[in-house]
């Protein structure tokens, strides 16, 4: 995942690849693990929490995307707030 890339753009690519992988029998949880390893540094602690979760086997791509989009909004809002405070 590129630093400038949004989660939505990234998942558009990932879902296209996942559909091909699914045809060859790849399990969704394995793909989720691969996605987690490819995330930007700003999502590192989210990745750790998800990987350590006892429910990792029940985690799907759609749920991961939703959680990461929420986190992306939080990070962007925080960066905007920091930028606004720097202008004061």
TAHUUR-V59345 format. One record per backbone hydrogen bond with DSSP energy under -0.5 kcal/mol. NH is the residue of the N-H (numbers start at 1). CO is the residue of the C=O. Records with the same first field share a line. If there is no record, write none. Layout:
# TAHUUR-V59345
NH=CO ; CO
This chain:
# TAHUUR-V59345
5=2
10=6
11=7
12=8
13=9
14=10
15=11
16=12
17=13
18=14
19=15
20=16
21=17
22=18
23=19
24=20 ; 21
25=22
26=21
31=27
32=28
33=29
34=30
35=31
36=32
37=33
38=34 ; 35
39=36
43=40
44=41
47=43
48=44
49=45
50=46
51=47
52=48
53=49 ; 50
56=53
58=55
59=56
64=60
65=61
66=62
67=63
68=64
69=65
70=66
71=67
72=68
73=69
74=70
75=71
76=72
77=73
78=74
79=75
80=76
81=77
82=78
83=79
84=80
85=81
86=82
87=83
88=84 ; 85
